[in-house]
Amino acid sequence: MKELQRALSEIHSIRNQVARDTEFRGYGPASIALSGLLAMLVAAVQAQWMAKHENTQLIAWVAVWAGTAAVSVLLAGIDTFVRARRVHRGFAREMVQSAMEQFLPAMMVGFLLTAVMMSIAAQDCWLLPGLWELIFSLGVFASCRFLPRQMFAVGVWYLGSGLYCLAAASTTHALSPWMMGVPFGVGQLLVAAVLEFGYGEPLE
C-alpha cells in the first residue's frame, strides 16, 4: 500500500509539474472581451447616474464594481473550465488549478484591501481604482509565464493605468467611473486580442 501511495503521489507531482510548464489555453477571448465591454458600459451608466445624483455613497459605488467584477469572473470562469476540458483534456484540472494559483492571490489582496479601506479609511477610498489596477497588473505579470509573451504588455498597461489614476485622483480625491471603465475596458480587450492572436500555433 505504501508503494502504491508513493507511486500515486509521484504521478500527481509529475502531472502538476507538467501543468506548470505547459502553455495555458483555457482562457477564452470572447468572455474576456465581453468583460471589457461590460466595464465600459457600466462606467457610462454610472457616470450618468452620478451626474444626476451628486451624493453617491461609497458603498453603492463599490458595490456596482464588485458586481461587475463578479459577473466578469463568472463568465470567464465558465468559459475557462469548458475550454480547458476541450483543449487540455486529461490535464484540464491541473491546468486550471495552476492558472488560479497565479491570479488568485492578487484577487484576494484586492478584496481584503477594499474591505479594510472601507472600514477604517473611507475618506481615502478615492485610491481604490488605481490600487485595483496595480494589483491586477501583478496578477497579469504572475500569469505571463504560461501565456503568450505579449501578455507582458497588458501587465504594463494595467501598471501604467494604476499609476496614472492615482496621480489624477490625487487632485480631486473623487471616485470616477471612467477610472475603472477605461483601464479595465481597454485592458480586457487587449487580453482578448493577445489570447486570440498571440499563440504560436492555432488550436485544432
Disulfide bonds with the S-S distance in Angstrom:
none
